[in-house]
Amino acid sequence: MTAGPVPVYFAGPIGVCDLCQRPLAGEAGFGDVEVPGTGGAWGLLCLPCCAGAAWGWGFGQRYERQDGCGWVLVEGGPPA
């Protein structure tokens, strides 16, 4: 039997969406992506503000809440 990949968790603090100011703590997920209109600055965005985001290493990472464990990376992880 082979174990699956080791989960990756978001370790930093979360606050509000850097675009619409929605509190992220109550959301099911968020993206760590380039903030539109900033010329390359990255931030944490709620999923509605991530519409059209490219998920991938160097593009954006999507995290979802995992009860009791925090925020787990579900898209955009490092290359295998």
Summary of the structure (lengths in Angstrom):
residues: 80
radius of gyration: 13.0
end to end distance: 19.5
largest distance: 47.3
contacts: 180
relative contact order: 0.25
helix: 4%
strand: 35%
